[in-house]
Amino acid sequence: QKEVEQNSGPLSVPEGAIASLNCTYSDRGSQSFFWYRQYSGKSPELIMSIYSNGDKEDGRFTAQLNKASQYVSLLIRDSQPSDSATYLCAVKSDYKLSFGAGTTVTVRA
Amino acid sequence: SAVISQKPSRDICQRGTSLTIQCQVDSQVTMMFWYRQQPGQSLTLIATANQGSEATYESGFVIDKFPISRPNLTFSTLTVSNMSPEDSSIYLCSVAPASANTEAFFGQGTRLTVV
């Protein structure tokens, strides 16, 4: 499977702060990029998808993609305790998803 | 998004036995995948379930250990055969249309413990 690397965690942020998650990938032919959130004991839940270079905003989440640098990131603004979870970066190549190891985020009240 | 029903949600099995996990989708989907998530780790793709043909396995996974069926466009099964404690993991079914720019969605997962 293709390599997907995420910044190591865990990441602890105070409530209301910005959480910044980073991801790099090895396959230049990758077509689509996703961020999933996984609560403990639950299956991954899609929160963002991005397909072209630039920024994509959805509520408090912003995904950024730079294909030249093979880099994708996720910003969580105004972090809430309910954002405490593991965030998985996923990259699609040849219709298959490869996942990073995940970054665990803890939002301190 | 598709609604995916996966069962059983959890099971405790004796070593040497086999468990079949079912994945049912509420609509026809082109691609169905099976993943494994070992404790504290990320998701690893086991295989792509192909309708009407043999599954395509990833490196490190073989059909004898993880036989897969896909009789139609809404249903698939994964069997974990001759289980050992190292097979204790969460197994996840995922579906996605074939188009590159589409999301994949996951079933609730099956938490398997082998004793």
HADDOCK unambig.tbl for C-alpha pairs under 7 A between the chains (distance, minus, plus):
assign (segid A and resid 31 and name CA) (segid B and resid 100 and name CA) 6.41 0.50 0.50
assign (segid A and resid 32 and name CA) (segid B and resid 100 and name CA) 6.70 0.50 0.50
assign (segid A and resid 32 and name CA) (segid B and resid 101 and name CA) 5.82 0.50 0.50
assign (segid A and resid 42 and name CA) (segid B and resid 108 and name CA) 6.79 0.50 0.50
assign (segid A and resid 43 and name CA) (segid B and resid 106 and name CA) 6.61 0.50 0.50
assign (segid A and resid 43 and name CA) (segid B and resid 107 and name CA) 6.91 0.50 0.50
assign (segid A and resid 43 and name CA) (segid B and resid 108 and name CA) 5.40 0.50 0.50
assign (segid A and resid 43 and name CA) (segid B and resid 109 and name CA) 6.12 0.50 0.50
assign (segid A and resid 44 and name CA) (segid B and resid 106 and name CA) 6.60 0.50 0.50
assign (segid A and resid 51 and name CA) (segid B and resid 101 and name CA) 6.78 0.50 0.50
assign (segid A and resid 95 and name CA) (segid B and resid 98 and name CA) 6.47 0.50 0.50
assign (segid A and resid 95 and name CA) (segid B and resid 100 and name CA) 6.04 0.50 0.50
assign (segid A and resid 99 and name CA) (segid B and resid 42 and name CA) 6.69 0.50 0.50
assign (segid A and resid 99 and name CA) (segid B and resid 43 and name CA) 6.11 0.50 0.50
assign (segid A and resid 100 and name CA) (segid B and resid 42 and name CA) 6.57 0.50 0.50
assign (segid A and resid 101 and name CA) (segid B and resid 41 and name CA) 6.29 0.50 0.50
assign (segid A and resid 101 and name CA) (segid B and resid 42 and name CA) 4.76 0.50 0.50
assign (segid A and resid 102 and name CA) (segid B and resid 42 and name CA) 6.41 0.50 0.50
